[in-house]
């Protein structure tokens, strides 16, 4: 049995502000922005190279804006990604060592979207 996590809902207060943040600043690809009716708006975006997307919108039970914690973007070179995000105006922390020096997956940086939803960026070098 396959259980593939492919979409995560992110609760936001202003869809247009969040859409601009995730696409223009963080660099997510806009998959679609649709209004299927009944006051619903669905905006789906995918991080580059990811099989999992995020969805924001109106008229969906996504929770209170700013309450999401824990989504983690995994990258090969956290220093380069952090510099790029900071250069695009993303309020990202400095890189932090959260485990033994040199341990795989122990370097992180953190940022919040305009509503305060918390994201982690983890460096994990994969053997190719």
N, C-alpha and C positions, 0 to 999 in steps of 0.2 A: 504494500500500500504506500503510495507516494503522498506526502503532505507538504505541499509547496507553499511557502509564504510568499505571496505575490503583490499584496497591496496592504498598506498601513494607513489608517485614517489619522489625520492631524487636525485637531480642533482649532479653528482660527476665528477671529472676530471680523476681519475684513478680508474677503476673498481676493480682491484685486491687489491689495498690499502684499498679502502672503504669496500670491502667484508671482508677482514681480520679484519678491525676495528670493524665492526658490529657483526661478528660471534665470533671472538677470544677475543675481549676486552669487548664489550657490552653484548655478550651472546645470540644474536639472532640465531635462528635455520635456517640453509640454506635449503630452500624449493627446489630450483632448480637453476642451472646455465646452460643456454642453448644458443645456437647460431642458430636461426631458418633460417639464410641466409640473403643475401643482406647487410652484414656488421652489422647486429644487434646482440647484446648480451643482454640477459635478466637474471638478478640475482634477485631472490625473497627470502626474509628472513622474519621470523616472530619472534617478541619478545615472550619470554616464557609466556604462559597464555593468549596471545592476539588473538583476532579474526581478527585483522587488520595486514597486512604485509606491508613491504616496498619493492620497486623495484628500482634497480639501473641498469645501463647498458650503452650500446653504440648504436647509431643509433635510439634513441628514443627522442621525444620532451619533455624533462624533465626540460628544462631551464638551466640557467647558474649555474655552480658549486658554491656552497656556498651561494645561495640565499634563500634557504628554511629556514623559521622561524616558530616556533609554534608547531611542533609535541610534544605531551605530553605523557610521560609514567606515568601511575598511579600505585602506589605501596602502600602496607599496612605499611611498615616500611622503611621510607626514610633513616634513619640513617644506617641501615644494608645494604641497596642497595647502598647508597653512598660509604660506606666503601668498599664494594665488587668491585664496578666499579673503584674506586681510586686504589685499590689493583691490578687491571688488567691493570693499566696505562691509564685509561680514564681521561682526564683533566676536572674534574668536580668541580664545585664551592662548597663552604661550604653550609650547609643547611641554608636557609633563611626563616624567618617568614614574609609573605607578607599580612597578615591580622591580625585580633585580635588574641591574644594568645589563643590557644585552639579551635579556629574556625575550623571546618572540611574543609580540602582542602586548608589550608593556609600555609603549609610548602612546600618549593620548593628547588631544586638544578638544576643547569644548566650545559650543556656541549655542545661542538661543535665537529663535526666529522673532519677528516683531511682537508676537503675543507672549513670548517667554517659554515656548515649547523647547525642551532641552535636547540637544544632539551631541553625540560623541563622535570623534574621528579617531580611529585606531590604526596604527601602523602595524601591518602584518606582512612581512616579506614572504612570499610564497616561492617554493622551489619550482622552477619551470623546466 
